[in-house]
Amino acid sequence: MPRYTTALRKGDLQEGKPVRVDVGGKAIVLVMVSGKVYAMDAVCSHEGGPLEDGTIEEYSLICPWHQGIFDIRTAKASPETDWVTDLHSYGVVIEDKSGLISIDTNPSASNSPSSVGGGGGASHGIAPQETAVAEEDVVVPARPLKFELKLLEKVSHAGTDVMSFRFSRTDDQDKTSNNKLNYRAGQYSVVDLGTREDPEGPTRSFTIASSPTEKDAIMITTRIRDTPFKQKLSKLEEGTAVKITAPAGKFTLPEEDYSRPLVFLSGGIGVTPFRSMIKYASDKQLPIKITMFDANRNKANIIFKEEFDSCAKANAKLKIIYTISEEEAKIPSSDWNGERGYIDKTMLTKYLTKDELANSIFYICGPPAMLNAMRQLLSEEIRVPQDRIKIEVFTGY
């Protein structure tokens, strides 16, 4: 069978961080979990999403585009995300002395139990496994993968095409405490409406805009577009049960270390994870300094302004700067005391001290153009190291 030696060594991989390699005409993603290295196809079977940009949750690789779930040990699609189909897994060989990673590109051979994954020390043949992966062990979730949550309320935001939807946090089919949807502020879930006629598929991913401290419901907020999915979502009747996956994602607050200030850079509807994090930090009175720059087209599109202002009054460590672009030349100063124009270096240095610029963790969420502009601003003009920049792409489809 063909075997290709990559330029990567095992020491080049980070735990739980996918890396793409191209070998033998195949795009393959390598992932190291618990010290073992696994290889599978790097292109999602749904719409070609780049799995190297995906998220690892235990042994699940979650596609960044439509959140299809694959078991990295076998490349099998999870039955919970039935819009994706199985991919191929490949045998991994790691050379004892050099640590160089080789990949056997014959999927039929590498899908056998004795060859799935890698990380052992064989330099010839397929790397042996300490434990074979049996069919019944392919998916071992630590929590329910999908819930059926009842729509409690939907709200249209005046002057915009934005709507908010509040769902119960307890599974409509199983009301035990084990089936309550729990999440960290800033995480997202996938909503499945079964709209097979939608060219983008029957699902969309949404940040949970509510805070975990809001015990009775979760909230998603989105722009309503003229697509089958969004139109069906906007017309849901209260009481309808909707399939929603378990939360995922790492665009979240620090878990324990609150020593570094946080700076949130938000564009439009990309504000949703920041609504969750700000509400949580304020309710819990976390000892963490947060400054948010919220950029919108106009005043009407500042979706959560009243809530943010209320949090800022109750939380001395929170500061929010609003800026508008579309109407910057129209609104008189007497009607607007915020900033005008796009977020830039001048605006950041006006509100952030040198110490904050040098030490803060920067979170960016918004449409792709805004995200790219903010990443360039931070990297090239402010000189913020990449390890202090966290990014959440918000496509808004």
N, C-alpha and C positions, 0 to 999 in steps of 0.2 A: 504494500500500500504506500502511497506517496506520503513522505514526511518532510516537513519544512522547518528549518531552524530559524527562529525569529531573532531580531536584534535585542530582544528583551531578556533580562534575567529576572528570576523570581524576586530578587531584592528591589527591582524597579517598580514592582506592583505595590499599591497601597491596599490595605484591607478594605473590602467592600466598595472599591472604586473601579468601575469598568474601564478597560483600555482596548481600543480597536487596533487590530493588525490586519494586513492584507497579505495572504499567503496562497499561492497556487491558484490565483484568480478568485479567491473567496474572501469576503469581508467577514472577519471573525472577531468576536469580543472575548477578551480574557478577564476573568474576575477571580480574585482571591478571597475566600471566606474561610475563617478559622484555620488559616495557614495552608489551605489546599487551593490549587489553581484549577479552574474550570474554563472550558472553551465551548462557544456555541455561535451560531450565525449572528451577525451584527445588525442585520436589517429586519425590522419588524414585519411579520407576515400580513399585517393589516394594510397599512399605507406607507410602508417603507421608513418608518421612524428609526432614527439612529440610536440603537440600544446602548452605545457607549456613553450616551448622555443620560441614560436611565438611572433609576434609583434602586438600591439594593435593600431589601427588607428580609432578613434572615437568608433563605435560599431562593427568594423570589427576585427576579429582575423585572422592574416595572418600566414599560416604554414611556418616554417623555411626551409623546404626542397624544395618545388616546388611552394611556394607562393599561394597555394589555399586560398581563402577568405571565411570565415564563419561569419555570424551574431551571435554574442555572446548571443543575446537575444532569439534566436530561434534555433540556430545551423544549420540554412539553408545555403547551399552553394550559393555563389554569381553566377549569370549567367555569369559574366565576367570571371570566372575561371571554365570553364565547365569540366575540368578534375577531379574535386572533386564532390562528391555527399553529400546530406544532412546527418547530424549527428543527435544525440538526445540531447535535452536540458532537464534539470531537475529542479524541484522545490527546492527552497532554503528557509530554515526556520532559523531565527536568534533569539536566546533566549534573552528576554529583558534584564535581569540582567547580565548574564555572557557574552553575546555576542557570545556564542558558535554557530557554524554553523552546521546545519543538512541538509541533502540532501535526497529528496524523489527520489528513483531510478526507479520509474515507469514512463517511458518517455511518454506514452500515456496520463497520467494525467497531467504531468508537461508541456506538449506542449500547453495546453489550455491557452487562453489569461489571465485568472485570476491567473495563477500560474507561468508565465514566470518570471525569475529573482528573485530578493529578495532585502533585505536590510531594510525592514520595521521592526516592533517590535513585531510580533505575536510569541507566544511561543507554540501555538497549531495550527495544520492544516497548510495550505500553507500560506506563508507570503503574505499579500495583496499588490497590486501594486497601486501606485498613478495613473498610466496611463497604460492601456492595450496596447499591441503591436499588431496592426492590420496588416493583410497580406500586405497591400499596403505600410506599413511603415517599412518593413523588411530591406531594404537597402536604406539609405538616404545619398548618397555620396555628399561631399562638392565640388567635382571636378570630371571631367570625369574619369572613371575607366580604360578605354582602349582607346588607340589611334591607328591610322594607319599612320605610319611614313614612308616616302620614303627613300630608301637607296640612298645616294648621292655619296659615295666613299668607297672603301675598299682597305686596304693597307696591304701587307705582310711585316713582319719585317725580314730582311735578317739574315740568319744563325739560324733561330728559326722556331718553328711551330706556331708562334703567328700571329694573324691578328687583325687589327683594322677596325671597321665599323662606318662610319659617317652617321647619319640619320637626316632628317629634324626635326625641333622642332614643326612644325605645322601639325595638323592632315590633311592627304591627302584628306579626305572626307569632312572636315569642316574647312575652313581656317579662321574662326573667331578668335578673340583674346582670347576668352574663351577656345579654344581648342589648345592652345599652351602648350606644356609640360614644366612645371616649376618644379624645384627641388632644393634641398639643396646639396651642395658639399658633396659627400660621400654616397649619397643614391643609391638605386638600383631599377631596373625595371625588369619585367618578359617579355621575348620575346616568342611569340607563333608562331611556324612555321607549326603547324598542322601535325607534323611527328608522326602519330599514330603508325607506325611500330617500333618506337624507344622504347626499353624496359624501358627507363627512362621517357617516356612520351613525349608529344609534346612541352614542354616548358623548358626553362632554365632561371635562374635569373642571371643578370649581373649588376655589379656596373657600374654606369655611370661615365666613366673615364674623360669625359670633365668637364669643369667648367661652372657654370651658367653664368659666364661672357662671354663665347663663345656663342654669341647670335644666330648664324645662324644654329647650328647643335648640336646634342648630339653624343657622341662617346662611343662605347663599345669595349673592347679589350679582347681577349680570346685565349687560345690555341686550335688549331684545332685537334680534336681526330677522330678516325675511328668509329664514331657513326652516325646513320642516321641524327640526328639533326645537329651535327657539320659539317657534309659533305654538307648538304643542305645549311647551313649558309654560308659556304665558297664559294659555287657556286652561290649565289644570284647575279642576274644582277642588275646593277645600274638602279634606277627608280622603282624597285620593292617596293610595299607597304607592310609593316610588322606590325603585331599587337603587341603593346607594352603597358604594363599596366602603370598606374600612379605610380610615384616613391614612395618608402616607405623606412623605416629604420631609425635608430637613431645613426648610426655610422658616426657622423657628427661633424663639428667644434662647439665649444661653441657659443651660439647665441649672448651673450652680454659680459660676463665676460672673459676678455682676460688676467687676472692677472697671471694665472698659465701657465708655459711653457708646450708645447706639445712635446712628443717623439713618433715618428712613427717607428714601427718595422715591416718591410715588408719582405715577402718571395716570390720570384718568381713573378708570375702573380698577387699575392695578392697586388701588388703595385697600382692597378687601383684606389681604393678610395683615395689614397694619392696623385695621380696625380691630381685628381679633387680638393682636399682640398688645395694643395700647389699652384696650378695655381690660385685658387680663392683668397687665402690669399695674394698672391703676386700682383695680379691685383688690389685688393682692398686696398693694403698696410695696412692690418690689424695690429694693434699694439700687435702682439702675436708672441712669440719666438717658432720656430719649429726646431727640430732636427730629421732627418730621417736616420735610418740605413736600407739600402737596400741590402738584401742578395740574391745572385743569383749563379747559377752553374758556369757561365763563363761570359766574357765580353759581348758576343753577346746578352745574355739574360737580360742585363740591358736595358729594353725596352725604357724608356723615358729619358735616360741620357742627351741628348742634351737639352731637354726642362727643366729638373731639373737644369742643370748647368746654363742655361739662367735665370731661376727664382732666383737662388742663387746669381747671379751677380746683379740682380735688387732689391733683397730683403735682406737687411742687417740682418734681424732677422731669416733668413733661413740658416741652415747648413745641408749638406747631406754627409753621410759616406757610401761609397760603399764597399761591401766585396764579394769576390768570393771564392768558395770552390773547384769546380771540377778541376780547372787548377792552384791551388795555388802553386804546385810544378813545373809547366811548364813555366809560364810566367816570364821572367826576370824583375828585378826591373826597368830597363830602359823603359819597356813597360807598367808598371802598378804601379801607386802610391797610390792605394787604400789599403784597408785591405784584409787579407786572412783568410779564415776559417769561422766558424759560429759565429753568434752574441752570446757573452757570457759576464760574469760579467767584465772581464778584458777590453773588448772592450767598454762597457758602461761607466765604470769609467775613461777610457782614454779620452773620449770626453764630459762627463757630469760632472758638478761640484757637490759637495755634496748638495748644495742647489737645484740644478735641480733634482737630484735623489730623494730628500726628498719631492719635491713639484710638480713635473710634473704630467700631466695626460698622461698615456701610452696607445697608440693605437696599437693593434696587428692585422695583416691580412696576411694570408698565408695558406698553406696546413695544415691539422690537426696535423701532427707530429711537424711542426714548431710552430704552435700555442700552443700546449701543452708544448713544451720545453720553450717557452718564458713566458708562464703563470707561470710555475714552477720557472724559473729564477727570475722573478719579485717578486713572493710571498715568496719564501723560501730563496733566496740569497740576494736580494735587500731589502726585507721587505716592498714592496709597498702594501698599503691597497687595498682591492678589489674594493672599490668605486673609485679608480683612475686608474683602468685598464678597457679599452674598447676593446671588441673582436669582430671581424668579421670572421666567418668561411668561407673559400674559398675552396670548394671541388674540383673545377677544372674539373668537369665532362663535 
